[in-house]
Amino acid sequence: MYLGLDLGTSGLKAILLNDAGQLVAQATAPLTVSQPHPGWSEQAPEDWWQALIEACALLAKEQDLSAVRTVGLSGQMHGATLLDAAGDVIRPCMLWNDGRSAEQCKTLEQRLPDFRERSGNLAMPGFTAPKVLWVAENEPDAFKRLDKVLLPKDYLRFRLTGEFASDMSDAAGTSWLNPAERRWDDQLLSATGLTQAHMPKLYEGPDVTGVVSAAASAATGMPQVPVVAGASDNAGGALGVGLIEPGQSMLSLGTSGVVFTVSDGHRAAPEQTVHAFCHALPGRWHQMSVNLCAAECLAWLSRITGRSVGDLIAAVEASGRTETSLTFLPYLSGERTPHNDPGARGQFLGLSVNTDAVDLTLAVLEGVTFAQVDGLHALHAAGVKPADMNLIGGGSRSVFWRQLLADALKIPTHARDGGDVGPALGAARLAQLADSKADWGTVFTQPKLVETRQPNAQRASYLDAQLARYRKLYQVTRPLLG
């Protein structure tokens, strides 16, 4: 069997595949996020490790973990996990949706005029490099202790194997990698006061990076087997639904929203706020847009209404309503594509005494959907025009939302088996590839199609008007936020 571990923002997911590549067990251990100040987002790396132990214990109740032959990792991107020379964590990890380092982004691009050419991307507050520069400027004692910078999933690798390693797809999101050449860039590192000695060794996704140690085996119950490099959550999700050929695309509706398309070369488009990163397989890259709050907006609405996300969506479906007079901006944590604006904030327009929970839910679903439309249009401007979209993430479970996405994106959307465990599935498939030595096409097949939703042209007039108001609302109200 093959074990796939996906370190998300809200939980760590563990899945098991059998030798035929079929999902035989899965488990999730929850995680929480600390937000000590507006715009900050942190987690304690020790919580990740404890979640891994918990998830493995849950899996062991269903399957014998001694049958695991290889382990694969995927995880949330960009997090700055800082270790000292003893391997101890220096401070809480600043996460991908932490927006405090906007000024440091400006500093990096000033220090290195060809920053965008080298990194292939804008300097954005979510990326790792500006976070580390923020620590250097605001927590100098912590920075003096810095010996290694790891991404979140790679901290788990360190705890499992004792090795400092990362894969190309995750490393590309640090702003220290040259994605075109798939190597650390000394000039990018120097701009943050670092050298390659601070970095983990780089591998391609299916490469073996170490072996589970005796201590980690005792803690987790998994045998002392190889651990492969793995993938970022987005690249892992793409592999989970079999996206390995140029032009294949997906939309991930997890905590964040991501529109992702595979390419056979590095095609940078920083002026479009499109990310151009390495894929988790050699000779493959990808472009993607990122909306910082997707399903997280529904989770927020759930918290303030006291109703589960499932109940909120079920109430919309039962109402038969498909239109609302409300407009919702989903910028609860700022936004990347297309605004690159950590100061953006969420808001409703059009509330009245007659507004009910169905209106609010409809508006949230539309607002998050329009964020994906903006992301798709950014990819269009970058020269990519997907013909259809595979859906993954928890949001993909809703038939109502799948149809809304098809209508708004104006292309077919596909739901597939395993779409809600995509990154973990991709990680397990990389483990399977390393162990079986099979060809890519055998391992990274597209899961069974659940359904395809075709766009409803009769909805175009309404959705186009709603989209126009959504875009204008940001432009009109942004200056009021300072």
VOPAGU-2260 file (C-alpha; in pm, 1 decimal, decimal comma):
REM VOPAGU-2260
SITE   aa  ch    i         X         Y         Z
SITE  MET   A    0       0,0       0,0       0,0
SITE  TYR   A    1      95,7     365,8     -41,4
SITE  LEU   A    2      42,1     637,8     217,7
SITE  GLY   A    3     -38,2     993,3     108,5
SITE  LEU   A    4     -25,8    1276,1     363,1
SITE  ASP   A    5    -165,1    1620,7     286,0
SITE  LEU   A    6     -98,7    1899,1     536,2
SITE  GLY   A    7    -380,8    2146,3     481,4
SITE  THR   A    8    -470,3    2463,3     667,0
SITE  SER   A    9    -773,9    2323,5     847,5
SITE  GLY   A   10    -656,4    1964,6     882,5
SITE  LEU   A   11    -407,8    1693,7     793,9
SITE  LYS   A   12    -549,6    1428,1     564,7
SITE  ALA   A   13    -403,3    1078,2     534,0
SITE  ILE   A   14    -508,5     824,6     269,8
SITE  LEU   A   15    -406,6     474,0     172,8
SITE  LEU   A   16    -394,9     336,6    -181,7
SITE  ASN   A   17    -369,6     -33,1    -258,2
SITE  ASP   A   18    -133,0    -170,5    -520,6
SITE  ALA   A   19    -396,7    -112,0    -788,5
SITE  GLY   A   20    -406,1     258,2    -697,5
SITE  GLN   A   21    -750,4     235,7    -535,4
SITE  LEU   A   22    -841,1     439,0    -227,6
SITE  VAL   A   23    -892,3     199,3      62,7
SITE  ALA   A   24    -889,9     425,7     369,5
SITE  GLN   A   25    -873,4     790,8     468,7
SITE  ALA   A   26    -862,1     993,5     787,4
SITE  THR   A   27    -838,1    1359,6     883,3
SITE  ALA   A   28    -702,7    1528,0    1195,8
SITE  PRO   A   29    -821,1    1888,9    1244,0
SITE  LEU   A   30    -597,7    2193,4    1277,1
SITE  THR   A   31    -665,3    2548,9    1388,4
SITE  VAL   A   32    -517,9    2879,6    1274,0
SITE  SER   A   33    -397,1    3154,3    1505,9
SITE  GLN   A   34    -460,0    3514,9    1396,6
SITE  PRO   A   35    -302,0    3727,8    1671,5
SITE  HIS   A   36    -333,3    4049,0    1467,5
SITE  PRO   A   37    -537,9    4152,8    1161,6
SITE  GLY   A   38    -378,3    4011,0     849,2
SITE  TRP   A   39    -163,6    3761,8    1043,2
SITE  SER   A   40    -207,2    3385,4    1007,2
SITE  GLU   A   41       6,7    3133,4    1195,3
SITE  GLN   A   42      24,7    2770,9    1306,5
SITE  ALA   A   43     251,6    2583,2    1544,7
SITE  PRO   A   44     452,9    2317,8    1353,6
SITE  GLU   A   45     426,1    2083,6    1652,8
SITE  ASP   A   46      50,0    2078,2    1592,0
SITE  TRP   A   47     117,0    1943,1    1241,8
SITE  TRP   A   48     322,9    1659,9    1384,1
SITE  GLN   A   49      58,2    1571,8    1640,8
SITE  ALA   A   50    -206,4    1579,9    1366,4
SITE  LEU   A   51       4,1    1339,4    1159,4
SITE  ILE   A   52      24,4    1099,6    1454,4
SITE  GLU   A   53    -352,3    1127,9    1509,7
SITE  ALA   A   54    -437,0    1070,8    1142,5
SITE  CYS   A   55    -213,4     764,0    1125,4
SITE  ALA   A   56    -377,4     623,4    1437,0
SITE  LEU   A   57    -718,5     666,8    1276,0
SITE  LEU   A   58    -598,6     496,6     956,6
SITE  ALA   A   59    -456,7     207,6    1156,6
SITE  LYS   A   60    -807,3     128,8    1282,4
SITE  GLU   A   61    -906,0      52,4     921,1
SITE  GLN   A   62    -589,7     -88,7     762,7
SITE  ASP   A   63    -264,3    -248,8     876,1
SITE  LEU   A   64      -1,5      23,1     826,7
SITE  SER   A   65     276,3    -235,6     818,0
SITE  ALA   A   66     173,4    -296,7     456,0
SITE  VAL   A   67     276,0      57,2     354,7
SITE  ARG   A   68     572,5      48,8     115,6
SITE  THR   A   69     626,2     419,6      37,4
SITE  VAL   A   70     507,1     753,4     175,8
SITE  GLY   A   71     425,1    1069,9     -20,0
SITE  LEU   A   72     374,1    1423,5     113,6
SITE  SER   A   73     178,7    1724,2      -5,4
SITE  GLY   A   74      93,3    2041,0     179,2
SITE  GLN   A   75      -2,0    2404,6     202,7
SITE  MET   A   76     246,7    2624,9      20,1
SITE  HIS   A   77     461,5    2923,6     118,7
SITE  GLY   A   78     467,1    2879,0     498,2
SITE  ALA   A   79     788,1    3001,0     666,7
SITE  THR   A   80     891,6    2727,5     909,7
SITE  LEU   A   81    1211,8    2849,3    1075,3
SITE  LEU   A   82    1450,7    2612,3    1254,2
SITE  ASP   A   83    1766,6    2673,1    1455,4
SITE  ALA   A   84    2085,7    2467,1    1438,2
SITE  ALA   A   85    1941,0    2213,4    1682,1
SITE  GLY   A   86    1636,5    2158,7    1458,8
SITE  ASP   A   87    1404,4    2338,0    1701,0
SITE  VAL   A   88    1126,8    2566,1    1576,0
SITE  ILE   A   89    1212,5    2932,7    1634,6
SITE  ARG   A   90     865,7    3088,5    1604,9
SITE  PRO   A   91     514,3    2997,2    1480,6
SITE  CYS   A   92     493,7    2934,3    1107,4
SITE  MET   A   93     365,6    3229,7     904,7
SITE  LEU   A   94     113,7    3075,9     664,3
SITE  TRP   A   95      33,0    3123,8     297,1
SITE  ASN   A   96    -252,5    3364,8     377,5
SITE  ASP   A   97     -47,9    3581,9     613,9
SITE  GLY   A   98     -46,3    3933,4     471,5
SITE  ARG   A   99     187,3    4126,4     700,4
SITE  SER   A  100     487,9    4143,9     465,3
SITE  ALA   A  101     361,7    4379,5     191,7
SITE  GLU   A  102     639,0    4632,0     261,4
SITE  GLN   A  103     902,4    4358,7     247,0
SITE  CYS   A  104     775,0    4263,9     -99,6
SITE  LYS   A  105     851,7    4616,2    -216,0
SITE  THR   A  106    1195,0    4598,5     -54,7
SITE  LEU   A  107    1283,0    4272,8    -231,7
SITE  GLU   A  108    1190,7    4409,4    -574,0
SITE  GLN   A  109    1390,2    4725,5    -503,3
SITE  ARG   A  110    1694,8    4531,2    -388,2
SITE  LEU   A  111    1690,3    4308,0    -694,9
SITE  PRO   A  112    1563,7    4483,2   -1009,9
SITE  ASP   A  113    1537,7    4152,3   -1196,8
SITE  PHE   A  114    1351,1    3982,4    -909,4
SITE  ARG   A  115    1050,5    3898,5   -1129,0
SITE  GLU   A  116    1264,7    3762,1   -1409,4
SITE  ARG   A  117    1460,3    3537,5   -1171,5
SITE  SER   A  118    1164,5    3411,0    -968,2
SITE  GLY   A  119     910,9    3418,7   -1251,6
SITE  ASN   A  120     660,1    3581,7   -1018,4
SITE  LEU   A  121     567,9    3898,0    -833,8
SITE  ALA   A  122     686,0    3932,6    -477,6
SITE  MET   A  123     363,9    3870,0    -285,5
SITE  PRO   A  124     299,6    3876,5      89,5
SITE  GLY   A  125     189,2    3514,4      84,1
SITE  PHE   A  126     525,6    3390,0     -42,7
SITE  THR   A  127     803,0    3271,5     187,6
SITE  ALA   A  128    1085,6    3515,7     111,8
SITE  PRO   A  129     909,0    3837,1     221,8
SITE  LYS   A  130     797,5    3663,9     541,1
SITE  VAL   A  131    1157,1    3581,5     630,0
SITE  LEU   A  132    1259,8    3937,8     553,1
SITE  TRP   A  133     982,8    4054,6     787,8
SITE  VAL   A  134    1132,1    3836,6    1062,2
SITE  ALA   A  135    1478,1    3980,8     993,0
SITE  GLU   A  136    1344,9    4334,3    1026,8
SITE  ASN   A  137    1099,1    4285,5    1312,1
SITE  GLU   A  138    1234,5    3989,1    1512,0
SITE  PRO   A  139    1613,7    4017,5    1468,1
SITE  ASP   A  140    1692,4    3781,7    1757,2
SITE  ALA   A  141    1483,5    3510,5    1592,0
SITE  PHE   A  142    1651,1    3574,4    1257,5
SITE  LYS   A  143    1998,0    3541,4    1413,9
SITE  ARG   A  144    1906,9    3188,4    1525,5
SITE  LEU   A  145    1790,0    3086,8    1177,5
SITE  ASP   A  146    1965,2    2780,6    1037,6
SITE  LYS   A  147    1705,3    2625,7     803,2
SITE  VAL   A  148    1386,5    2741,6     632,2
SITE  LEU   A  149    1137,2    2464,9     557,0
SITE  LEU   A  150     796,0    2460,9     396,2
SITE  PRO   A  151     519,3    2305,5     609,1
SITE  LYS   A  152     511,7    1959,8     453,4
SITE  ASP   A  153     892,2    1952,5     456,3
SITE  TYR   A  154     891,3    2006,9     831,6
SITE  LEU   A  155     689,7    1685,5     856,1
SITE  ARG   A  156     950,1    1517,7     633,4
SITE  PHE   A  157    1219,9    1636,5     874,7
SITE  ARG   A  158    1027,5    1488,1    1168,2
SITE  LEU   A  159     975,3    1163,1     976,3
SITE  THR   A  160    1323,9    1115,7     830,6
SITE  GLY   A  161    1562,5    1371,7     979,9
SITE  GLU   A  162    1632,4    1500,7     626,5
SITE  PHE   A  163    1608,4    1857,7     495,7
SITE  ALA   A  164    1449,2    1824,7     151,2
SITE  SER   A  165    1181,6    1977,2     -70,2
SITE  ASP   A  166    1026,7    1924,5    -411,5
SITE  MET   A  167    1029,4    2164,8    -704,6
SITE  SER   A  168     657,9    2250,6    -701,9
SITE  ASP   A  169     659,1    2362,9    -338,5
SITE  ALA   A  170    1000,3    2532,0    -357,6
SITE  ALA   A  171     880,8    2740,5    -653,8
SITE  GLY   A  172     643,4    2924,5    -420,2
SITE  THR   A  173     917,8    3057,7    -193,9
SITE  SER   A  174    1049,5    3330,0    -432,2
SITE  TRP   A  175    1397,5    3178,2    -390,3
SITE  LEU   A  176    1373,4    2926,1    -673,2
SITE  ASN   A  177    1446,1    2988,9   -1039,1
SITE  PRO   A  178    1151,7    2782,3   -1172,5
SITE  ALA   A  179    1273,1    2776,4   -1531,9
SITE  GLU   A  180    1603,5    2616,6   -1427,6
SITE  ARG   A  181    1460,7    2429,5   -1124,2
SITE  ARG   A  182    1733,0    2542,6    -881,3
SITE  TRP   A  183    1782,5    2776,7    -587,4
SITE  ASP   A  184    1889,8    3123,5    -702,9
SITE  ASP   A  185    2176,6    3276,4    -506,8
SITE  GLN   A  186    2074,4    3634,4    -585,6
SITE  LEU   A  187    1715,7    3579,3    -469,9
SITE  LEU   A  188    1842,5    3421,9    -148,0
SITE  SER   A  189    2093,5    3700,3     -88,9
SITE  ALA   A  190    1816,6    3961,5    -114,3
SITE  THR   A  191    1670,3    3806,7     202,0
SITE  GLY   A  192    2002,5    3766,7     379,3
SITE  LEU   A  193    2019,5    3391,4     316,2
SITE  THR   A  194    2238,7    3141,1     131,1
SITE  GLN   A  195    2184,4    2791,1      -2,6
SITE  ALA   A  196    2307,2    2657,8     332,9
SITE  HIS   A  197    1972,7    2770,2     477,3
SITE  MET   A  198    1777,2    2574,0     216,9
SITE  PRO   A  199    1670,0    2209,9     194,3
SITE  LYS   A  200    1801,6    1992,1     -88,0
SITE  LEU   A  201    1582,1    1992,4    -398,9
SITE  TYR   A  202    1425,0    1684,5    -557,9
SITE  GLU   A  203    1164,5    1603,2    -819,3
SITE  GLY   A  204     830,4    1482,8    -680,3
SITE  PRO   A  205     877,8    1104,1    -710,8
SITE  ASP   A  206    1241,9    1105,7    -590,2
SITE  VAL   A  207    1314,1     933,1    -258,8
SITE  THR   A  208    1436,0    1184,8       1,5
SITE  GLY   A  209    1486,8     960,2     304,2
SITE  VAL   A  210    1347,0     677,1     513,6
SITE  VAL   A  211    1109,0     689,6     810,1
SITE  SER   A  212    1325,8     676,6    1122,8
SITE  ALA   A  213    1283,4     427,7    1405,0
SITE  ALA   A  214    1154,4     703,1    1635,1
SITE  ALA   A  215     903,8     830,0    1377,9
SITE  SER   A  216     792,8     474,8    1306,2
SITE  ALA   A  217     721,9     419,5    1674,3
SITE  ALA   A  218     526,5     746,5    1696,8
SITE  THR   A  219     316,0     702,4    1382,3
SITE  GLY   A  220     285,4     327,5    1336,6
SITE  MET   A  221     414,9     341,9     980,0
SITE  PRO   A  222     707,1     114,6     888,0
SITE  GLN   A  223    1060,0     238,3     812,2
SITE  VAL   A  224     996,0     289,0     441,4
SITE  PRO   A  225    1105,5     547,1     182,3
SITE  VAL   A  226     952,7     895,5     177,6
SITE  VAL   A  227     933,6    1069,4    -160,7
SITE  ALA   A  228     970,6    1442,8    -223,1
SITE  GLY   A  229     599,8    1489,0    -293,1
SITE  ALA   A  230     423,7    1804,3    -408,6
SITE  SER   A  231     269,1    2134,1    -314,6
SITE  ASP   A  232    -100,9    2103,0    -239,8
SITE  ASN   A  233    -199,0    2240,8    -579,5
SITE  ALA   A  234      41,5    2027,8    -779,7
SITE  GLY   A  235     -59,6    1728,3    -568,1
SITE  GLY   A  236    -424,5    1797,5    -634,4
SITE  ALA   A  237    -355,2    1812,0   -1006,8
SITE  LEU   A  238    -177,9    1475,4    -995,3
SITE  GLY   A  239    -468,3    1337,4    -794,3
SITE  VAL   A  240    -703,0    1401,9   -1087,3
SITE  GLY   A  241    -447,2    1295,7   -1348,3
SITE  LEU   A  242    -337,1    1634,2   -1482,2
SITE  ILE   A  243       6,8    1576,6   -1631,4
SITE  GLU   A  244     -25,7    1695,7   -1992,5
SITE  PRO   A  245      -2,4    2057,4   -2113,6
SITE  GLY   A  246    -338,2    2232,8   -2121,9
SITE  GLN   A  247    -511,5    2010,1   -1867,0
SITE  SER   A  248    -677,3    2227,8   -1603,5
SITE  MET   A  249    -850,3    2218,9   -1266,5
SITE  LEU   A  250   -1021,2    2443,3   -1016,1
SITE  SER   A  251    -955,3    2371,7    -650,1
SITE  LEU   A  252   -1220,6    2484,1    -401,4
SITE  GLY   A  253   -1049,8    2435,3     -68,1
SITE  THR   A  254    -971,5    2698,6     191,8
SITE  SER   A  255    -839,3    2895,9    -105,2
SITE  GLY   A  256    -952,0    2887,0    -466,8
SITE  VAL   A  257    -704,6    2798,6    -739,6
SITE  VAL   A  258    -736,7    2782,8   -1117,7
SITE  PHE   A  259    -448,8    2562,4   -1239,1
SITE  THR   A  260    -325,0    2459,0   -1584,1
SITE  VAL   A  261     -31,8    2234,3   -1680,4
SITE  SER   A  262     241,6    2353,8   -1917,6
SITE  ASP   A  263     551,4    2197,9   -2074,6
SITE  GLY   A  264     764,0    2506,7   -2008,1
SITE  HIS   A  265     797,4    2788,5   -1759,0
SITE  ARG   A  266     566,2    3065,8   -1881,9
SITE  ALA   A  267     591,6    3359,2   -1645,3
SITE  ALA   A  268     319,2    3626,1   -1642,9
SITE  PRO   A  269     377,4    3827,1   -1324,7
SITE  GLU   A  270     205,7    4133,8   -1468,5
SITE  GLN   A  271    -119,1    3931,7   -1469,3
SITE  THR   A  272     -69,1    3823,7   -1103,6
SITE  VAL   A  273     -55,3    3466,6   -1236,8
SITE  HIS   A  274     181,8    3228,5   -1059,8
SITE  ALA   A  275     423,3    3032,9   -1280,2
SITE  PHE   A  276     562,0    2739,2   -1080,9
SITE  CYS   A  277     713,3    2396,8   -1135,4
SITE  HIS   A  278     484,2    2094,8   -1145,5
SITE  ALA   A  279     575,2    1796,5    -928,7
SITE  LEU   A  280     702,6    1593,7   -1224,9
SITE  PRO   A  281    1023,7    1662,8   -1418,9
SITE  GLY   A  282     977,8    1857,0   -1741,2
SITE  ARG   A  283     640,9    1996,5   -1632,8
SITE  TRP   A  284     537,6    2338,8   -1502,4
SITE  HIS   A  285     206,9    2506,7   -1431,1
SITE  GLN   A  286      36,4    2843,8   -1420,3
SITE  MET   A  287    -227,9    2928,1   -1164,6
SITE  SER   A  288    -439,3    3204,4   -1020,2
SITE  VAL   A  289    -509,3    3215,5    -647,0
SITE  ASN   A  290    -808,7    3347,5    -453,6
SITE  LEU   A  291    -719,4    3346,6     -82,0
SITE  CYS   A  292   -1067,9    3267,0      54,7
SITE  ALA   A  293   -1290,6    3018,5    -126,4
SITE  ALA   A  294   -1457,5    2750,3      86,4
SITE  GLU   A  295   -1323,1    2946,3     384,2
SITE  CYS   A  296   -1591,9    3207,3     310,3
SITE  LEU   A  297   -1859,8    2942,9     360,3
SITE  ALA   A  298   -1687,7    2826,8     679,0
SITE  TRP   A  299   -1696,1    3187,7     801,4
SITE  LEU   A  300   -2067,2    3217,6     718,7
SITE  SER   A  301   -2125,6    2889,9     899,9
SITE  ARG   A  302   -1955,6    3023,3    1211,8
SITE  ILE   A  303   -2151,9    3347,4    1227,0
SITE  THR   A  304   -2489,4    3186,1    1152,5
SITE  GLY   A  305   -2442,6    2877,0    1366,7
SITE  ARG   A  306   -2546,9    2653,5    1077,1
SITE  SER   A  307   -2329,1    2394,0     906,0
SITE  VAL   A  308   -2205,2    2455,0     553,1
SITE  GLY   A  309   -2407,8    2156,4     437,2
SITE  ASP   A  310   -2724,3    2300,9     590,3
SITE  LEU   A  311   -2662,6    2640,9     433,5
SITE  ILE   A  312   -2623,0    2495,1      83,6
SITE  ALA   A  313   -2916,1    2256,1     133,8
SITE  ALA   A  314   -3136,0    2552,1     227,1
SITE  VAL   A  315   -3038,8    2728,5     -97,3
SITE  GLU   A  316   -3120,0    2418,6    -300,3
SITE  ALA   A  317   -3452,9    2367,8    -119,1
SITE  SER   A  318   -3551,5    2730,5    -175,8
SITE  GLY   A  319   -3531,7    2698,9    -553,3
SITE  ARG   A  320   -3374,8    3045,9    -566,8
SITE  THR   A  321   -3085,9    3097,9    -805,8
SITE  GLU   A  322   -3059,7    3478,2    -801,2
SITE  THR   A  323   -2991,2    3736,3    -531,1
SITE  SER   A  324   -2983,3    4113,9    -507,0
SITE  LEU   A  325   -2673,4    4094,0    -284,2
SITE  THR   A  326   -2309,0    4121,5    -385,6
SITE  PHE   A  327   -2032,7    3966,6    -175,6
SITE  LEU   A  328   -1657,9    4031,1    -195,8
SITE  PRO   A  329   -1471,6    3721,5     -66,3
SITE  TYR   A  330   -1156,8    3906,2      38,5
SITE  LEU   A  331   -1162,4    3802,1     405,1
SITE  SER   A  332    -783,1    3760,5     407,3
SITE  GLY   A  333    -692,4    4006,2     132,3
SITE  GLU   A  334    -650,1    3884,0    -224,3
SITE  ARG   A  335    -386,8    3770,4    -471,9
SITE  THR   A  336    -523,6    3730,8    -824,9
SITE  PRO   A  337    -603,8    3972,8    -977,8
SITE  HIS   A  338    -542,3    4246,8    -718,5
SITE  ASN   A  339    -230,0    4143,8    -521,5
SITE  ASP   A  340    -386,7    4336,3    -232,7
SITE  PRO   A  341    -337,3    4214,5     125,7
SITE  GLY   A  342    -546,5    4508,8     245,3
SITE  ALA   A  343    -862,2    4405,5      57,4
SITE  ARG   A  344   -1150,7    4297,7     281,2
SITE  GLY   A  345   -1479,1    4114,4     244,2
SITE  GLN   A  346   -1813,0    4290,6     234,3
SITE  PHE   A  347   -2180,0    4259,1     144,7
SITE  LEU   A  348   -2367,7    4512,1     -68,1
SITE  GLY   A  349   -2747,3    4527,6     -72,1
SITE  LEU   A  350   -2849,6    4408,0     275,5
SITE  SER   A  351   -3205,2    4485,8     383,2
SITE  VAL   A  352   -3451,4    4383,2     655,8
SITE  ASN   A  353   -3569,5    4108,5     419,6
SITE  THR   A  354   -3224,9    3951,8     374,0
SITE  ASP   A  355   -3214,9    3594,2     500,2
SITE  ALA   A  356   -2957,6    3315,1     525,6
SITE  VAL   A  357   -3039,2    3191,0     175,7
SITE  ASP   A  358   -2956,7    3534,6      33,7
SITE  LEU   A  359   -2629,6    3542,7     226,4
SITE  THR   A  360   -2531,7    3193,2     113,7
SITE  LEU   A  361   -2618,7    3262,8    -248,6
SITE  ALA   A  362   -2415,1    3582,7    -239,8
SITE  VAL   A  363   -2115,4    3405,2     -86,1
SITE  LEU   A  364   -2130,6    3128,5    -346,7
SITE  GLU   A  365   -2150,8    3386,9    -624,2
SITE  GLY   A  366   -1871,4    3601,4    -480,7
SITE  VAL   A  367   -1631,2    3309,5    -451,2
SITE  THR   A  368   -1731,2    3195,3    -799,6
SITE  PHE   A  369   -1660,6    3541,0    -943,1
SITE  ALA   A  370   -1316,0    3529,6    -782,7
SITE  GLN   A  371   -1251,5    3215,3    -987,9
SITE  VAL   A  372   -1382,0    3390,3   -1299,7
SITE  ASP   A  373   -1130,5    3669,0   -1236,1
SITE  GLY   A  374    -861,8    3402,8   -1197,2
SITE  LEU   A  375    -959,1    3234,9   -1523,6
SITE  HIS   A  376    -954,6    3568,0   -1705,2
SITE  ALA   A  377    -606,2    3638,2   -1566,0
SITE  LEU   A  378    -493,5    3307,5   -1716,3
SITE  HIS   A  379    -653,6    3410,6   -2045,8
SITE  ALA   A  380    -447,4    3730,2   -2037,1
SITE  ALA   A  381    -139,2    3517,5   -1969,9
SITE  GLY   A  382    -205,3    3319,4   -2287,6
SITE  VAL   A  383    -391,4    3018,4   -2145,5
SITE  LYS   A  384    -753,6    2940,0   -2230,3
SITE  PRO   A  385    -874,4    2611,6   -2074,3
SITE  ALA   A  386   -1155,3    2438,8   -2259,7
SITE  ASP   A  387   -1299,6    2276,8   -1946,4
SITE  MET   A  388   -1230,3    2248,4   -1574,4
SITE  ASN   A  389   -1184,2    1953,3   -1337,5
SITE  LEU   A  390   -1310,8    2040,7    -989,0
SITE  ILE   A  391   -1142,4    1931,3    -666,5
SITE  GLY   A  392   -1164,0    2029,5    -300,8
SITE  GLY   A  393   -1448,5    2021,7     -51,7
SITE  GLY   A  394   -1649,4    2278,7    -246,9
SITE  SER   A  395   -1664,5    2044,0    -544,4
SITE  ARG   A  396   -1909,2    1818,1    -356,5
SITE  SER   A  397   -2197,5    2062,4    -410,3
SITE  VAL   A  398   -2393,7    1999,0    -730,5
SITE  PHE   A  399   -2544,1    2347,5    -703,4
SITE  TRP   A  400   -2200,3    2507,9    -688,5
SITE  ARG   A  401   -2067,5    2292,2    -973,9
SITE  GLN   A  402   -2345,9    2421,9   -1197,6
SITE  LEU   A  403   -2291,4    2781,8   -1086,0
SITE  LEU   A  404   -1922,8    2750,3   -1172,5
SITE  ALA   A  405   -1999,8    2612,3   -1518,5
SITE  ASP   A  406   -2245,9    2895,8   -1580,7
SITE  ALA   A  407   -2011,1    3170,9   -1462,7
SITE  LEU   A  408   -1689,2    3032,0   -1614,1
SITE  LYS   A  409   -1880,5    2951,6   -1936,2
SITE  ILE   A  410   -1699,8    2619,3   -1977,7
SITE  PRO   A  411   -1792,2    2264,2   -1871,1
SITE  THR   A  412   -1698,2    2154,2   -1518,3
SITE  HIS   A  413   -1617,3    1793,8   -1426,6
SITE  ALA   A  414   -1650,5    1626,6   -1087,7
SITE  ARG   A  415   -1446,4    1309,6   -1035,8
SITE  ASP   A  416   -1411,4    1039,7    -772,3
SITE  GLY   A  417   -1159,4    1141,2    -509,3
SITE  GLY   A  418   -1180,8    1508,4    -593,6
SITE  ASP   A  419   -1222,8    1596,8    -227,0
SITE  VAL   A  420    -892,6    1423,2    -134,8
SITE  GLY   A  421    -695,4    1543,0    -438,0
SITE  PRO   A  422    -361,4    1655,8    -285,4
SITE  ALA   A  423    -332,4    1349,5     -60,9
SITE  LEU   A  424    -417,3    1130,5    -359,4
SITE  GLY   A  425    -146,8    1301,5    -565,3
SITE  ALA   A  426     105,8    1244,8    -286,1
SITE  ALA   A  427      14,6     876,5    -262,3
SITE  ARG   A  428      40,9     841,4    -639,7
SITE  LEU   A  429     392,9     990,4    -631,7
SITE  ALA   A  430     478,3     727,2    -370,5
SITE  GLN   A  431     330,4     460,7    -596,6
SITE  LEU   A  432     530,0     589,6    -893,9
SITE  ALA   A  433     854,8     573,2    -696,7
SITE  ASP   A  434     786,2     219,2    -579,5
SITE  SER   A  435     639,9      69,6    -896,3
SITE  LYS   A  436     866,3     245,0   -1151,4
SITE  ALA   A  437     560,4     250,5   -1378,5
SITE  ASP   A  438     511,4     512,7   -1648,6
SITE  TRP   A  439     327,1     833,5   -1569,2
SITE  GLY   A  440      19,4     746,1   -1770,6
SITE  THR   A  441     -32,3     423,7   -1574,2
SITE  VAL   A  442     -16,1     592,9   -1232,7
SITE  PHE   A  443    -168,9     935,5   -1296,6
SITE  THR   A  444    -495,4     830,1   -1453,7
SITE  GLN   A  445    -802,2    1051,0   -1434,5
SITE  PRO   A  446   -1044,0     919,2   -1169,4
SITE  LYS   A  447   -1391,1     807,5   -1268,3
SITE  LEU   A  448   -1610,0    1090,9   -1391,2
SITE  VAL   A  449   -1899,0    1158,9   -1153,0
SITE  GLU   A  450   -2071,3    1416,0   -1369,3
SITE  THR   A  451   -2015,9    1700,3   -1613,5
SITE  ARG   A  452   -2205,3    2026,9   -1584,5
SITE  GLN   A  453   -2251,3    2226,2   -1903,8
SITE  PRO   A  454   -2287,1    2606,9   -1888,7
SITE  ASN   A  455   -2644,3    2736,1   -1907,9
SITE  ALA   A  456   -2643,8    3021,9   -2158,8
SITE  GLN   A  457   -2976,7    3149,9   -2021,9
SITE  ARG   A  458   -2796,9    3249,2   -1700,8
SITE  ALA   A  459   -2532,4    3458,3   -1879,1
SITE  SER   A  460   -2717,2    3791,5   -1867,1
SITE  TYR   A  461   -2780,1    3775,3   -1491,3
SITE  LEU   A  462   -2431,2    3650,5   -1403,4
SITE  ASP   A  463   -2256,7    3902,2   -1628,3
SITE  ALA   A  464   -2442,3    4186,6   -1454,9
SITE  GLN   A  465   -2358,6    4043,1   -1111,4
SITE  LEU   A  466   -1992,5    4006,1   -1209,8
SITE  ALA   A  467   -1975,3    4365,8   -1329,1
SITE  ARG   A  468   -2120,2    4489,5    -999,4
SITE  TYR   A  469   -1881,2    4264,1    -804,9
SITE  ARG   A  470   -1580,3    4414,2    -982,2
SITE  LYS   A  471   -1705,1    4771,5    -945,0
SITE  LEU   A  472   -1769,8    4722,4    -573,2
SITE  TYR   A  473   -1401,8    4649,1    -511,8
SITE  GLN   A  474   -1287,2    4948,4    -713,4
SITE  VAL   A  475   -1529,9    5189,5    -543,8
SITE  THR   A  476   -1481,9    5074,8    -184,1
SITE  ARG   A  477   -1110,9    4989,2    -175,4
SITE  PRO   A  478    -999,1    5350,8    -112,5
SITE  LEU   A  479   -1223,8    5361,9     195,0
SITE  LEU   A  480   -1019,4    5087,7     363,8
SITE  GLY   A  481    -699,0    5294,8     364,0
